[in-house]
Amino acid sequence: MEKRGLNLTLKIWRQENAKTKGAFVTYPIQNISPDCSFLEMLDQLNEQLVDKIERPICFDHDCREGICGMCSLYINGRPHGNDTGITTCQLHMRRFKDGETIWIEPWRSKAFPIIKDLVVDRSAFDKVIQAGGYTSVNTGGAPDGNAIPIKKENADLAMDAAACIGCGACVAACKNGAAMLFVSAKVSQFALLPQGRVEAKERVSNMVREMDQLGFGNCTNTKACEAECPKEIKISNIARMNREYLISALQK
Amino acid sequence: MQRFYLSSIVKKLIMSISGLFLIIFLLVHLGANLTTLISQEAYNEVCHFMDTNVLIRIMVPVLALGFIIHIFMACMLTLQNMKARGSDRYAITGKSNISWAGKNMFVLGIIVLGFLALHLMHFWSKMQLQSFMGVEAVTDPYTLVADLFRNPLYSGIYIVWIWALWFHLTHGFWSALQSLGLNNNTWIPRLEVIGKIYAWIVCLAFTIIPLFFLLGLDK
């Protein structure tokens, strides 16, 4: 059976850099295969723009298989588009109807300034990681993988937290521009395991301090982050971080 | 020595503890109010107790402080959050599947506060405040309450207020415990249910009282 291509109207945010004002520009696009991904659709638009000697639209992407955390885009009012548990590169055009208007915006948050068009600077996340998202204890040569017994439940919870790809959808979805889901996932993946436990207190207080200083907002438990996280990270991580932080503050 | 700073988590802890304190206060207040359903004497007796008891006298300023801290912190956090969101707004929002109350806690708080001021003016300033200032309080607080609640406009405003509070409580209860860190995947849904049950009980009971007078059931 022949599949009909989609004809769409794209409203895309275009902005020269962080200092200039941006605006939506309308681009009609024809005959898009429902089988292609959202980013492939944008690739096709960019090829058309290049053919017309216009500046192509800048957007972030890398692995295109949902594991690198590079692609972003706030599509029709939702980070990574209208689907759950996926990144923008995993969003398929079959999720859209023929004739639909699609609004494409960058992540909007004070801590993520726009670099160009749909590309935002997410290095604030890197700074949070630099503040404590690592272990610095000496471990010697490669030990036996099972030398330290770890409870299955904790291993699973740590793995779930470590699934965070740092894409920033949590910040983009949050009405407060808070980074609590990201930071709590990074705190949790260490706090749940014996190797990370050693430096847990310093880690949580340093990472939270860095998060606050970078201008991220305060969590009001709206759960928007959890609803939009492509890796479905749970807000129970935020509760864990609150707990870890308060206990570490009391023990200082 | 690290420079002292109030981290986002500590600010939320303050919100949480003051909120939980107000949640407990609501139960005490409700208990006192429900005596109106028993008899005029019972309610007047409770009011007299509230006016004269030493512990209550100590707790009233603490309660006021609880309100002030909760409101002050809410304003501070909301201002910071608006700044963190930035000046560029999304063209399309509200598509995420999240609770309405959670998104609108500050607005709901303002509504509750507005009615609270009205409430203090109509009741508290004529009852407990008078005796705290050493003036003779209203001798028959029951009649004061009954007369006001027989006014459909006042009762209507009162009921709207209570249901704005319902929304505030459905989010506030579990959210307070989440901020304290007392949560995990199992307990988040449970606490949400407990919070809803609490909100339903408190708000239904608070609604029954004006209806009781409005419908003339006291006679």
Interface residues (C-beta under 8 A of the other chain):
Chain A: K11 G22 F24 Y74 N76 G77 R78 N82 W103 E105 R108 S109 K110 A111 A173 K175 N176 G177 A178 M180 V208 R209 M211 D212 G215 F216 G217 N218 C219 T220 N221 T222 K223 A224 A227 E228 K234 I235 S236 I238 A239 R240 M241 N242 R243 E244 Y245 L246 I247 A249
Chain B: Y5 S7 S8 I9 V10 K11 K12 L13 L77 Q80 N81 K83 A84 R85 G86 D88 R89 Y90 A91 I92 T93 G94 K95 S96 N97 I98 S99 G102 K103 M105 H171 W174 S175 Q178 S179 L180 G181 L182 N183 N184 N185 I188
